[in-house]
Amino acid sequence: MRDDRQEEHETPILWQAKSIAEARFTSRPEWSTAGESMWMRLSKFSLCNRLTLHELSNLVLLPPKQIPTNGVDLRRADRFDPARLGDLLQISPIDVRTAFCYSTPGLTNASTELRYCRECLQQGFHAAWFQWRFIVRCPLHQRALRLGCPGCTRPIPYMLQGNMAEYPLVCARCGKQWVPDLHKPAGRCTPISGRSARILRRWQAYVAESTTRLSELSRRQHDPQTGRFVPAQRNRAASIRRTAHLRMSNRLYDTPPPTIPELLERQPRPSTNSLGPKPDSPEPGRPRFSQMNWPHFTQRFLELESILLQFQDAFFGHTLRNIDMPAWSTLCRQQFTIATNAVSIETVTALGWHLSWLGFARTCDRVHRLSTPALGLSGWLAHSPDRPLAIAYAEWTEQLIAWLQEDLTTSAWIWHRLVSFMRPYKCYHLHPALARPAELAAWRSSQPYRHGIAAKPPQDLAIEGIGLPAKWDDFTSMIRQRVDK
């Protein structure tokens, strides 16, 4: 038994915790709007926790965590730990992905300086897709995106660097507070909600899908020497050309036009009004492009182009030849952007379809002198499924013809939906990239199929209830039918 007298003279035991609790950080996710950029989220996080650049980088970066002098690019996600970011900021993995412009290099169209809407920035919001140079205005406030500090116009680097940690959401030169509500006593941000939030989500999805499409659709190109497909080399000039329709859509429309995957997934009953087959006899002896000038376009391509031209004559007649010269000159001069009261919806649908499948040159030439191949058809062939070795060449050609007949009809329906979307905005914008045939072929390549049963959109995509044809006989019988309203 222990002696009580010894206990009186013992030194008291100091109880210590075996482990120190991990430090917690304030993230305030309720201050942020869905789709916010990582620049804005980390700026708010640094403001709440008063972190140094070294502390902030150790929290969010992947090893090695040494900070270069020019900072870490916030357009890219490959230097950041996404799981750690989601835990620190208390956001979902989807919000982490959308907080960056892209997950890989190749950001020639994204600015390295902060591009912002002044009203959105004052509310504490900035979207990563604002950094793309083809986005020229904020769809909520109809204001042009700006560069530089609102107070002194000093450039604001879009990267994780010292000023973000030491002067979060404040200009280090002039002291201008970019989000005034956050710097007030007990200040906070009110997230964007309601219709405005829905518009931002639509643009975010539209830009993300378009930038993904830019990287995927150019994976192959023709070698002019051999005529074979080779990996495409990306360059800045080509990227700018591919984003011209995105820039114009952002200028003209508050919400983005629907995309091909979006229309195919919705599966609505189309409303085409008077759009439908218009039987007309093709011109005798219509000239073709010279195979001497285009040696890599073989006889097989000519056969498929003949199907395309027969569909054009049967479904649209000679619509392009019926446009009056003033309207046609305006279309060509304004790069196929024209007021909705200048031409009918049927004519605009035909123009969009021609642009997608035949290209600018043949459409502007009113199909009188066919000097170039159908460029949209070449893109469609480049992205169609590859022939399995077990299937004969002739048999696979029949399958391609069936797919082409279906996609020609689907493309006409898609263009009618697009011009119906544009009509309330008082301006049509016709660009082949809005409904590329290559995207229809790429969609088909991503779908499971068996030979003899074409992978195709649902039957209710047919125009005015006419099913998409699977054989040439069905196609020729369909184009002679009258479309019921």
VEXKOL-215765 format. One record per residue (C-alpha): residue in one letter; z, x, y. Coordinates in pm, whole numbers, padded with zeros to 5 digits, always signed. Each point is the difference from the previous one (the first is absolute). Layout:
residues N
AZXY/...
END
This chain:
residues 485
M+00000+00000+00000/R-00093+00119+00342/D+00284+00089+00241/D+00003-00221+00312/R+00152+00281+00205/Q-00309+00216-00057/E-00224-00277+00138/E+00181+00012+00335/H-00098+00365+00057/E-00362-00019-00130/T-00286+00040+00240/P-00181-00334+00058/I-00337-00031-00168/L-00295-00052+00236/W-00248-00233-00169/Q-00359+00084+00078/A-00314-00191-00085/K-00202+00166-00276/S-00326-00057+00188/I-00082-00075+00359/A-00197-00323+00051/E-00364+00054+00084/A-00081-00043+00366/R-00155-00334+00090/F-00263-00053+00266/T-00080-00292+00225/S-00352-00127-00051/R+00001-00348+00165/P-00288-00149-00204/E+00050-00327+00187/W-00133+00172+00313/S-00337+00074-00161/T-00310-00209-00067/A-00189+00008-00328/G-00293+00242+00027/E+00169+00232+00247/S-00112+00362+00004/M+00213+00285-00132/W-00003+00150+00350/M+00182-00304+00138/R+00234-00036-00298/L+00110+00364+00005/S+00037-00009+00380/K+00237-00296-00028/F+00183+00168-00288/S+00045+00320+00201/L+00118-00198+00304/C+00266-00182-00204/N+00131+00311-00178/R-00051+00275+00262/L-00151+00243-00250/T-00149+00340+00062/L-00352+00077-00116/H+00137+00213-00285/E+00230-00278-00120/L-00270-00264+00025/S-00257+00210-00184/N+00245+00085-00279/L+00055-00372-00053/V-00360-00117-00025/L-00226+00294-00092/L-00090+00133-00341/P+00082+00366-00073/P-00072+00244+00152/K+00165-00142+00310/Q-00067+00280+00246/I-00137-00162+00316/P-00316+00163+00140/T-00028+00047+00374/N-00251-00284+00038/G+00207-00251-00197/V-00090-00217-00299/D-00294-00242+00018/L+00125-00362-00006/R-00344-00136-00088/R+00032+00137-00354/A+00256-00091-00263/D-00035+00302-00228/R+00276+00206+00168/F+00260-00277-00014/D+00227-00127-00276/P-00084-00375-00022/A+00304-00089-00208/R+00233+00176+00244/L-00172-00164+00297/G+00040-00346-00153/D+00370+00063-00069/L+00078+00144+00344/L-00194-00259+00200/Q+00087-00288-00238/I-00363-00111-00031/S-00221-00087-00295/P-00250+00243-00161/I-00281-00210+00149/D+00139+00049+00351/V+00023+00373-00068/R-00367+00017-00100/T-00123-00205+00296/A+00200+00216+00242/F-00256+00279-00050/C-00372+00006+00077/Y-00099+00146-00332/S+00153+00171-00302/T-00252+00288-00020/P-00176+00238+00242/G-00328-00089+00170/L+00126-00178+00310/T-00289+00080+00233/N+00011-00349+00151/A+00377-00006+00060/S+00143+00143+00323/T+00260+00278+00005/E+00142-00148+00323/L+00191-00325+00018/R-00234-00296+00071/Y+00196-00304+00107/C-00004-00338+00170/R+00234+00017+00299/E+00143-00350-00055/C+00054+00063-00372/L+00166+00335+00068/Q+00241-00159+00248/Q+00096-00248-00272/G+00067+00288-00239/F-00310-00044-00217/H-00276+00238-00097/A-00233-00036-00300/A-00147+00291-00194/W-00348-00158+00018/F+00011+00035+00379/Q-00067+00371-00065/W-00352-00068-00129/R-00247+00070+00280/F-00219-00298-00088/I+00289-00230+00099/V-00045-00025+00376/R+00226-00291+00102/C+00317-00178-00101/P-00087-00338-00159/L+00323-00157+00131/H-00023+00094+00368/Q-00377+00069+00032/R+00082+00330+00169/A-00175+00331-00064/L+00206+00251-00197/R+00131+00286+00210/L+00073+00372-00038/G+00276+00203+00166/C+00337-00088+00150/P-00001-00321+00208/G+00185+00189+00272/C-00161+00344+00027/T-00298-00023-00244/R+00130+00299-00195/P-00146-00001-00358/I+00230-00144-00266/P-00056+00187-00329/Y-00020-00226-00303/M+00216+00224-00216/L+00352+00076-00103/Q+00105+00255+00261/G+00283+00100+00232/N-00045-00258+00275/M+00018-00286-00252/A+00346+00119-00107/E+00139+00118+00335/Y-00163-00264+00222/P-00067-00301-00225/L-00218-00259+00177/V+00040+00183+00331/C-00242+00235+00176/A+00141+00354-00001/R-00174+00077+00332/C+00051-00300+00227/G+00281-00184-00185/K-00200-00324-00028/Q+00162-00234-00254/W-00276-00141-00220/V+00214-00277-00153/P+00240-00105+00282/D+00196-00253-00207/L+00114+00268-00245/H+00156+00215+00273/K+00214-00276+00148/P+00365-00044-00101/A-00002-00182-00334/G-00379+00003+00021/R-00223-00108-00285/C-00360-00088-00089/T-00122-00348-00078/P-00253+00008-00287/I-00341-00163+00046/S-00019-00325-00196/G-00204-00317-00045/R-00371-00007+00066/S+00004+00341+00169/A+00145+00158-00315/R-00264-00171-00215/I-00280+00135+00222/L+00141+00351-00026/R+00023-00028-00379/R-00363-00113-00022/W-00121+00292+00209/Q+00214+00239-00201/A-00153-00122-00327/Y-00351+00000+00149/V+00026+00357+00128/A+00162+00123-00322/E-00274-00156-00212/S-00275+00127+00230/T+00129+00358+00000/T+00035-00010-00378/R-00355-00132-00022/L-00122+00287+00219/S+00143+00253-00244/E-00114-00175-00319/L-00351-00120+00083/S-00124+00347+00095/R+00102+00164-00325/R-00368+00051-00100/Q-00323+00061+00185/H-00360+00090-00081/D-00100+00363-00010/P-00334+00004+00192/Q-00129+00284-00221/T+00072-00144-00347/G+00056-00369+00072/R+00323+00010-00200/F+00342-00121+00110/V+00236+00275+00116/P+00349-00006+00159/A-00025-00099+00363/Q+00105+00246+00269/R+00205-00167+00269/N-00062+00084+00365/R+00130-00131+00328/A-00335-00136+00124/A-00048-00209-00314/S+00357-00131+00022/I-00057-00111+00359/R-00316-00187-00099/R+00184-00175-00282/T+00273-00121+00235/A-00229-00142+00272/H+00036-00355-00136/L+00379+00034-00007/R+00010+00101+00366/M-00221-00293+00102/S+00199-00249-00211/N+00320+00119+00166/R-00156-00052+00344/L-00139-00347-00071/Y+00248-00177-00227/D+00374-00063+00017/T+00021-00012-00379/P-00222+00213-00227/P-00298-00148-00186/P+00061-00077-00368/T-00096+00274-00245/I-00193-00034-00325/P+00306+00046-00229/E+00195-00247+00213/L-00274-00263-00029/L-00046+00053-00374/E+00374-00027-00067/R+00042-00320+00202/Q-00267-00183-00201/P-00048-00290+00246/R-00269-00264-00015/P-00264+00127+00245/S-00130-00213+00283/T-00357+00106+00071/N-00132-00300+00197/S-00380+00026+00004/L-00011+00349-00149/G-00202-00001-00320/P-00325+00089-00174/K-00305-00032+00225/P-00311+00029-00220/D-00274+00195+00167/S-00290+00194-00143/P+00020+00374+00048/E-00265+00170+00204/P-00293+00122-00215/G-00028+00374-00034/R+00335+00070+00164/P+00022+00379+00042/R+00265+00208-00171/F+00160+00328+00093/S-00186+00311-00114/Q+00144+00155-00315/M-00149+00330+00111/N+00249+00001+00287/W+00284-00132-00219/P-00052+00172-00337/H+00348-00072-00135/F-00057-00379+00018/T-00166-00067-00335/Q-00194-00291-00142/R+00323-00156-00120/F+00120-00017+00358/L-00327-00169+00102/E+00056-00267-00264/L+00347-00075+00129/E-00126-00001+00358/S-00263-00258-00100/I+00282-00228-00115/L+00173+00057+00333/L-00314-00091+00197/Q-00062-00313-00209/F+00356-00113+00066/Q-00050+00070+00372/D-00315-00211+00021/A+00145-00281-00209/F+00343-00021+00156/F-00065+00087+00364/G-00373-00050+00034/H-00142+00187+00297/T+00306-00047+00220/L-00039+00331+00179/R-00356-00082+00100/N+00113-00322+00168/I+00240+00165+00249/D-00128-00004+00356/M-00061+00337+00162/P+00273-00015+00269/A+00268-00069-00261/W-00140+00270-00227/S-00010+00259+00279/T+00360-00082+00090/L+00110+00041-00361/C-00163+00341-00042/R+00113+00123+00344/Q+00362-00103-00055/Q+00012+00133-00357/F+00003-00352-00148/T+00283-00132+00217/I-00103-00322+00170/A+00151-00320+00143/T+00041-00286-00247/N-00204-00240+00214/A-00310+00226-00015/V-00086-00050-00369/S+00086-00250-00273/I+00256+00065-00272/E-00272-00013-00266/T-00205+00265+00177/V+00303+00225+00046/T+00085-00035-00369/A-00353+00107-00091/L+00018+00295+00240/G+00330+00119-00146/W-00135-00028-00353/H-00314+00196+00095/L+00207+00273+00166/S+00218+00039-00307/W-00278+00025-00255/L-00298+00138+00195/G+00164+00210+00273/F-00049+00023+00377/A-00353+00142-00007/R-00158-00273-00208/T+00193-00278+00169/C-00089+00116+00351/D-00362+00033-00109/R+00004-00371-00097/V-00108+00103-00350/H-00365+00038+00115/R-00024+00371-00086/L+00223+00096-00291/S+00031+00372+00064/T+00334+00062-00172/P+00157-00110-00329/A+00263-00272-00004/L+00294+00221+00086/G+00259-00262-00087/L-00151-00030-00346/S+00021+00376-00046/G+00371-00013+00086/W+00045-00290-00241/L-00162+00201-00280/A+00206+00311+00082/H+00326-00189-00051/S-00100-00225-00290/P+00164+00065-00339/D-00146+00289-00195/R-00201-00078-00311/P+00202+00042-00324/L-00167+00234-00247/A-00001-00267-00269/I-00223-00234+00207/A-00374+00051+00021/Y-00162+00076+00335/A-00219-00315+00003/E+00292-00220-00099/W+00217+00145+00274/T-00276-00060+00256/E+00006-00370-00089/Q+00375+00001+00060/L-00049+00165+00341/I-00255-00266+00093/A+00248-00275-00089/W+00269+00165+00210/L-00238+00049+00291/Q-00097-00368+00000/E+00366-00100+00013/D+00091+00246+00276/L-00294-00104+00217/T+00130-00358-00001/T+00361+00110+00051/S-00104+00220+00293/A-00169-00296+00173/W+00318-00205-00041/I+00215+00286+00133/W-00215+00035+00312/H+00023-00373+00064/R+00378+00027-00015/L-00004+00297+00238/V-00215-00167+00265/S+00214-00315-00030/F+00302+00218+00080/M-00177+00158+00300/R-00136-00320+00154/P+00327-00113+00173/Y+00021+00341+00173/K-00331-00068+00182/C-00157+00322-00127/Y-00169+00101-00324/H+00030+00360-00117/L-00243+00083-00281/H+00048+00329-00177/P-00092+00092-00359/A+00343+00151-00061/L+00166-00342+00038/A-00149-00104-00337/R-00137+00303-00180/P-00183-00070-00327/A+00163+00321-00122/E+00338-00173+00024/L-00120-00284-00220/A-00115+00257-00256/A+00327+00195+00031/W+00194-00324-00049/R-00202-00068-00313/S+00066+00353-00130/S+00373-00062+00029/Q-00020-00320-00208/P+00009-00006-00380/Y-00329-00113-00149/R-00193-00017-00327/H-00370+00056-00028/G-00182-00331+00012/I+00283-00167+00197/A-00024+00111+00359/A+00322+00062+00192/K-00052-00225+00297/P+00192-00194+00267/P+00141-00340-00099/Q-00250-00282-00029/D+00134-00181+00305/L-00141+00279+00216/A-00341-00154-00055/I-00164-00142+00309/E+00034-00375+00019/G+00111-00025-00363/I-00302+00185-00145/G+00126+00238-00268/L-00087+00366+00028/P-00301+00067-00226/A+00033+00216-00308/K-00370+00010-00093/W-00322+00025+00196/D-00115-00346-00118/D+00319-00153+00135/F-00052+00190+00327/T-00358-00122+00049/S+00102-00355-00077/M+00294+00022+00240/I-00207+00118+00297/R-00231-00300-00035/Q+00287-00246+00017/R+00103-00183+00313/V+00350+00080+00118/D+00216-00310+00020/K+00233-00037+00292/
END
